[in-house]
Amino acid sequence: MHVSLTAELEARVKAKVESGLYNNASEVIREALRFMDTHDEWIREIKLAKLREQLQVGADQIKRGESQVIHSETELDALFTKIKG
């Protein structure tokens, strides 16, 4: 596999190798990809937690009787029109 980097990114990779923390550019790239995977998982967990919070708000509203049953597409359209204001 061949990867093209901008001059700035190439300089950053070289600087990491020159720091002694990595033996070569491949190690730098592998570490960056592992970090990216960890970051993506962290973002997914944050989004999932937010969704769970929002679902709990809805469930609590239903328990308090603050819900509305929609029986048709027409009723749903009317509700959306009302929400849009």
Phi and psi in radians as a Rosetta constraint file:
Dihedral C 1 N 2 CA 2 C 2 CIRCULARHARMONIC -2.058 0.35
Dihedral N 2 CA 2 C 2 N 3 CIRCULARHARMONIC 2.317 0.35
Dihedral C 2 N 3 CA 3 C 3 CIRCULARHARMONIC -2.162 0.35
Dihedral N 3 CA 3 C 3 N 4 CIRCULARHARMONIC 2.319 0.35
Dihedral C 3 N 4 CA 4 C 4 CIRCULARHARMONIC -1.731 0.35
Dihedral N 4 CA 4 C 4 N 5 CIRCULARHARMONIC 2.316 0.35
Dihedral C 4 N 5 CA 5 C 5 CIRCULARHARMONIC -2.086 0.35
Dihedral N 5 CA 5 C 5 N 6 CIRCULARHARMONIC 2.632 0.35
Dihedral C 5 N 6 CA 6 C 6 CIRCULARHARMONIC -1.174 0.35
Dihedral N 6 CA 6 C 6 N 7 CIRCULARHARMONIC 2.853 0.35
Dihedral C 6 N 7 CA 7 C 7 CIRCULARHARMONIC -1.021 0.35
Dihedral N 7 CA 7 C 7 N 8 CIRCULARHARMONIC -0.663 0.35
Dihedral C 7 N 8 CA 8 C 8 CIRCULARHARMONIC -1.141 0.35
Dihedral N 8 CA 8 C 8 N 9 CIRCULARHARMONIC -0.797 0.35
Dihedral C 8 N 9 CA 9 C 9 CIRCULARHARMONIC -1.159 0.35
Dihedral N 9 CA 9 C 9 N 10 CIRCULARHARMONIC -0.688 0.35
Dihedral C 9 N 10 CA 10 C 10 CIRCULARHARMONIC -1.079 0.35
Dihedral N 10 CA 10 C 10 N 11 CIRCULARHARMONIC -0.711 0.35
Dihedral C 10 N 11 CA 11 C 11 CIRCULARHARMONIC -1.112 0.35
Dihedral N 11 CA 11 C 11 N 12 CIRCULARHARMONIC -0.665 0.35
Dihedral C 11 N 12 CA 12 C 12 CIRCULARHARMONIC -1.164 0.35
Dihedral N 12 CA 12 C 12 N 13 CIRCULARHARMONIC -0.717 0.35
Dihedral C 12 N 13 CA 13 C 13 CIRCULARHARMONIC -1.110 0.35
Dihedral N 13 CA 13 C 13 N 14 CIRCULARHARMONIC -0.811 0.35
Dihedral C 13 N 14 CA 14 C 14 CIRCULARHARMONIC -1.052 0.35
Dihedral N 14 CA 14 C 14 N 15 CIRCULARHARMONIC -0.692 0.35
Dihedral C 14 N 15 CA 15 C 15 CIRCULARHARMONIC -1.097 0.35
Dihedral N 15 CA 15 C 15 N 16 CIRCULARHARMONIC -0.671 0.35
Dihedral C 15 N 16 CA 16 C 16 CIRCULARHARMONIC -1.123 0.35
Dihedral N 16 CA 16 C 16 N 17 CIRCULARHARMONIC -0.742 0.35
Dihedral C 16 N 17 CA 17 C 17 CIRCULARHARMONIC -1.138 0.35
Dihedral N 17 CA 17 C 17 N 18 CIRCULARHARMONIC -0.781 0.35
Dihedral C 17 N 18 CA 18 C 18 CIRCULARHARMONIC -1.139 0.35
Dihedral N 18 CA 18 C 18 N 19 CIRCULARHARMONIC -0.397 0.35
Dihedral C 18 N 19 CA 19 C 19 CIRCULARHARMONIC -1.206 0.35
Dihedral N 19 CA 19 C 19 N 20 CIRCULARHARMONIC -0.311 0.35
Dihedral C 19 N 20 CA 20 C 20 CIRCULARHARMONIC 1.595 0.35
Dihedral N 20 CA 20 C 20 N 21 CIRCULARHARMONIC -0.101 0.35
Dihedral C 20 N 21 CA 21 C 21 CIRCULARHARMONIC -1.302 0.35
Dihedral N 21 CA 21 C 21 N 22 CIRCULARHARMONIC -0.409 0.35
Dihedral C 21 N 22 CA 22 C 22 CIRCULARHARMONIC -2.282 0.35
Dihedral N 22 CA 22 C 22 N 23 CIRCULARHARMONIC 2.578 0.35
Dihedral C 22 N 23 CA 23 C 23 CIRCULARHARMONIC -1.429 0.35
Dihedral N 23 CA 23 C 23 N 24 CIRCULARHARMONIC -0.471 0.35
Dihedral C 23 N 24 CA 24 C 24 CIRCULARHARMONIC -2.803 0.35
Dihedral N 24 CA 24 C 24 N 25 CIRCULARHARMONIC 3.042 0.35
Dihedral C 24 N 25 CA 25 C 25 CIRCULARHARMONIC -1.101 0.35
Dihedral N 25 CA 25 C 25 N 26 CIRCULARHARMONIC -0.595 0.35
Dihedral C 25 N 26 CA 26 C 26 CIRCULARHARMONIC -1.064 0.35
Dihedral N 26 CA 26 C 26 N 27 CIRCULARHARMONIC -0.698 0.35
Dihedral C 26 N 27 CA 27 C 27 CIRCULARHARMONIC -1.119 0.35
Dihedral N 27 CA 27 C 27 N 28 CIRCULARHARMONIC -0.691 0.35
Dihedral C 27 N 28 CA 28 C 28 CIRCULARHARMONIC -1.068 0.35
Dihedral N 28 CA 28 C 28 N 29 CIRCULARHARMONIC -0.823 0.35
Dihedral C 28 N 29 CA 29 C 29 CIRCULARHARMONIC -1.142 0.35
Dihedral N 29 CA 29 C 29 N 30 CIRCULARHARMONIC -0.736 0.35
Dihedral C 29 N 30 CA 30 C 30 CIRCULARHARMONIC -1.070 0.35
Dihedral N 30 CA 30 C 30 N 31 CIRCULARHARMONIC -0.754 0.35
Dihedral C 30 N 31 CA 31 C 31 CIRCULARHARMONIC -1.122 0.35
Dihedral N 31 CA 31 C 31 N 32 CIRCULARHARMONIC -0.701 0.35
Dihedral C 31 N 32 CA 32 C 32 CIRCULARHARMONIC -1.097 0.35
Dihedral N 32 CA 32 C 32 N 33 CIRCULARHARMONIC -0.710 0.35
Dihedral C 32 N 33 CA 33 C 33 CIRCULARHARMONIC -1.182 0.35
Dihedral N 33 CA 33 C 33 N 34 CIRCULARHARMONIC -0.675 0.35
Dihedral C 33 N 34 CA 34 C 34 CIRCULARHARMONIC -1.102 0.35
Dihedral N 34 CA 34 C 34 N 35 CIRCULARHARMONIC -0.722 0.35
Dihedral C 34 N 35 CA 35 C 35 CIRCULARHARMONIC -1.097 0.35
Dihedral N 35 CA 35 C 35 N 36 CIRCULARHARMONIC -0.732 0.35
Dihedral C 35 N 36 CA 36 C 36 CIRCULARHARMONIC -1.086 0.35
Dihedral N 36 CA 36 C 36 N 37 CIRCULARHARMONIC -0.726 0.35
Dihedral C 36 N 37 CA 37 C 37 CIRCULARHARMONIC -1.083 0.35
Dihedral N 37 CA 37 C 37 N 38 CIRCULARHARMONIC -0.749 0.35
Dihedral C 37 N 38 CA 38 C 38 CIRCULARHARMONIC -1.112 0.35
Dihedral N 38 CA 38 C 38 N 39 CIRCULARHARMONIC -0.758 0.35
Dihedral C 38 N 39 CA 39 C 39 CIRCULARHARMONIC -1.084 0.35
Dihedral N 39 CA 39 C 39 N 40 CIRCULARHARMONIC -0.787 0.35
Dihedral C 39 N 40 CA 40 C 40 CIRCULARHARMONIC -1.053 0.35
Dihedral N 40 CA 40 C 40 N 41 CIRCULARHARMONIC -0.728 0.35
Dihedral C 40 N 41 CA 41 C 41 CIRCULARHARMONIC -1.131 0.35
Dihedral N 41 CA 41 C 41 N 42 CIRCULARHARMONIC -0.713 0.35
Dihedral C 41 N 42 CA 42 C 42 CIRCULARHARMONIC -1.081 0.35
Dihedral N 42 CA 42 C 42 N 43 CIRCULARHARMONIC -0.786 0.35
Dihedral C 42 N 43 CA 43 C 43 CIRCULARHARMONIC -1.102 0.35
Dihedral N 43 CA 43 C 43 N 44 CIRCULARHARMONIC -0.723 0.35
Dihedral C 43 N 44 CA 44 C 44 CIRCULARHARMONIC -1.069 0.35
Dihedral N 44 CA 44 C 44 N 45 CIRCULARHARMONIC -0.731 0.35
Dihedral C 44 N 45 CA 45 C 45 CIRCULARHARMONIC -1.150 0.35
Dihedral N 45 CA 45 C 45 N 46 CIRCULARHARMONIC -0.670 0.35
Dihedral C 45 N 46 CA 46 C 46 CIRCULARHARMONIC -1.119 0.35
Dihedral N 46 CA 46 C 46 N 47 CIRCULARHARMONIC -0.795 0.35
Dihedral C 46 N 47 CA 47 C 47 CIRCULARHARMONIC -1.100 0.35
Dihedral N 47 CA 47 C 47 N 48 CIRCULARHARMONIC -0.705 0.35
Dihedral C 47 N 48 CA 48 C 48 CIRCULARHARMONIC -1.137 0.35
Dihedral N 48 CA 48 C 48 N 49 CIRCULARHARMONIC -0.723 0.35
Dihedral C 48 N 49 CA 49 C 49 CIRCULARHARMONIC -1.104 0.35
Dihedral N 49 CA 49 C 49 N 50 CIRCULARHARMONIC -0.715 0.35
Dihedral C 49 N 50 CA 50 C 50 CIRCULARHARMONIC -1.129 0.35
Dihedral N 50 CA 50 C 50 N 51 CIRCULARHARMONIC -0.725 0.35
Dihedral C 50 N 51 CA 51 C 51 CIRCULARHARMONIC -1.088 0.35
Dihedral N 51 CA 51 C 51 N 52 CIRCULARHARMONIC -0.744 0.35
Dihedral C 51 N 52 CA 52 C 52 CIRCULARHARMONIC -1.075 0.35
Dihedral N 52 CA 52 C 52 N 53 CIRCULARHARMONIC -0.697 0.35
Dihedral C 52 N 53 CA 53 C 53 CIRCULARHARMONIC -1.070 0.35
Dihedral N 53 CA 53 C 53 N 54 CIRCULARHARMONIC -0.784 0.35
Dihedral C 53 N 54 CA 54 C 54 CIRCULARHARMONIC -1.149 0.35
Dihedral N 54 CA 54 C 54 N 55 CIRCULARHARMONIC -0.677 0.35
Dihedral C 54 N 55 CA 55 C 55 CIRCULARHARMONIC -1.120 0.35
Dihedral N 55 CA 55 C 55 N 56 CIRCULARHARMONIC -0.662 0.35
Dihedral C 55 N 56 CA 56 C 56 CIRCULARHARMONIC -1.146 0.35
Dihedral N 56 CA 56 C 56 N 57 CIRCULARHARMONIC -0.688 0.35
Dihedral C 56 N 57 CA 57 C 57 CIRCULARHARMONIC -1.023 0.35
Dihedral N 57 CA 57 C 57 N 58 CIRCULARHARMONIC -0.800 0.35
Dihedral C 57 N 58 CA 58 C 58 CIRCULARHARMONIC -1.105 0.35
Dihedral N 58 CA 58 C 58 N 59 CIRCULARHARMONIC -0.754 0.35
Dihedral C 58 N 59 CA 59 C 59 CIRCULARHARMONIC -1.099 0.35
Dihedral N 59 CA 59 C 59 N 60 CIRCULARHARMONIC -0.700 0.35
Dihedral C 59 N 60 CA 60 C 60 CIRCULARHARMONIC -1.133 0.35
Dihedral N 60 CA 60 C 60 N 61 CIRCULARHARMONIC -0.688 0.35
Dihedral C 60 N 61 CA 61 C 61 CIRCULARHARMONIC -1.111 0.35
Dihedral N 61 CA 61 C 61 N 62 CIRCULARHARMONIC -0.704 0.35
Dihedral C 61 N 62 CA 62 C 62 CIRCULARHARMONIC -1.092 0.35
Dihedral N 62 CA 62 C 62 N 63 CIRCULARHARMONIC -0.769 0.35
Dihedral C 62 N 63 CA 63 C 63 CIRCULARHARMONIC -1.061 0.35
Dihedral N 63 CA 63 C 63 N 64 CIRCULARHARMONIC -0.579 0.35
Dihedral C 63 N 64 CA 64 C 64 CIRCULARHARMONIC -1.481 0.35
Dihedral N 64 CA 64 C 64 N 65 CIRCULARHARMONIC 0.032 0.35
Dihedral C 64 N 65 CA 65 C 65 CIRCULARHARMONIC 1.380 0.35
Dihedral N 65 CA 65 C 65 N 66 CIRCULARHARMONIC 0.309 0.35
Dihedral C 65 N 66 CA 66 C 66 CIRCULARHARMONIC -1.673 0.35
Dihedral N 66 CA 66 C 66 N 67 CIRCULARHARMONIC 0.809 0.35
Dihedral C 66 N 67 CA 67 C 67 CIRCULARHARMONIC -2.261 0.35
Dihedral N 67 CA 67 C 67 N 68 CIRCULARHARMONIC 2.938 0.35
Dihedral C 67 N 68 CA 68 C 68 CIRCULARHARMONIC -2.390 0.35
Dihedral N 68 CA 68 C 68 N 69 CIRCULARHARMONIC 2.302 0.35
Dihedral C 68 N 69 CA 69 C 69 CIRCULARHARMONIC -1.500 0.35
Dihedral N 69 CA 69 C 69 N 70 CIRCULARHARMONIC 2.252 0.35
Dihedral C 69 N 70 CA 70 C 70 CIRCULARHARMONIC -1.807 0.35
Dihedral N 70 CA 70 C 70 N 71 CIRCULARHARMONIC 2.143 0.35
Dihedral C 70 N 71 CA 71 C 71 CIRCULARHARMONIC -1.764 0.35
Dihedral N 71 CA 71 C 71 N 72 CIRCULARHARMONIC -0.252 0.35
Dihedral C 71 N 72 CA 72 C 72 CIRCULARHARMONIC -2.666 0.35
Dihedral N 72 CA 72 C 72 N 73 CIRCULARHARMONIC 2.905 0.35
Dihedral C 72 N 73 CA 73 C 73 CIRCULARHARMONIC -1.129 0.35
Dihedral N 73 CA 73 C 73 N 74 CIRCULARHARMONIC -0.588 0.35
Dihedral C 73 N 74 CA 74 C 74 CIRCULARHARMONIC -1.100 0.35
Dihedral N 74 CA 74 C 74 N 75 CIRCULARHARMONIC -0.775 0.35
Dihedral C 74 N 75 CA 75 C 75 CIRCULARHARMONIC -1.106 0.35
Dihedral N 75 CA 75 C 75 N 76 CIRCULARHARMONIC -0.682 0.35
Dihedral C 75 N 76 CA 76 C 76 CIRCULARHARMONIC -1.139 0.35
Dihedral N 76 CA 76 C 76 N 77 CIRCULARHARMONIC -0.762 0.35
Dihedral C 76 N 77 CA 77 C 77 CIRCULARHARMONIC -1.048 0.35
Dihedral N 77 CA 77 C 77 N 78 CIRCULARHARMONIC -0.731 0.35
Dihedral C 77 N 78 CA 78 C 78 CIRCULARHARMONIC -1.104 0.35
Dihedral N 78 CA 78 C 78 N 79 CIRCULARHARMONIC -0.699 0.35
Dihedral C 78 N 79 CA 79 C 79 CIRCULARHARMONIC -1.123 0.35
Dihedral N 79 CA 79 C 79 N 80 CIRCULARHARMONIC -0.780 0.35
Dihedral C 79 N 80 CA 80 C 80 CIRCULARHARMONIC -1.097 0.35
Dihedral N 80 CA 80 C 80 N 81 CIRCULARHARMONIC -0.682 0.35
Dihedral C 80 N 81 CA 81 C 81 CIRCULARHARMONIC -1.075 0.35
Dihedral N 81 CA 81 C 81 N 82 CIRCULARHARMONIC -0.757 0.35
Dihedral C 81 N 82 CA 82 C 82 CIRCULARHARMONIC -1.114 0.35
Dihedral N 82 CA 82 C 82 N 83 CIRCULARHARMONIC -0.733 0.35
Dihedral C 82 N 83 CA 83 C 83 CIRCULARHARMONIC -1.137 0.35
Dihedral N 83 CA 83 C 83 N 84 CIRCULARHARMONIC -0.721 0.35
Dihedral C 83 N 84 CA 84 C 84 CIRCULARHARMONIC -1.122 0.35
Dihedral N 84 CA 84 C 84 N 85 CIRCULARHARMONIC -0.443 0.35
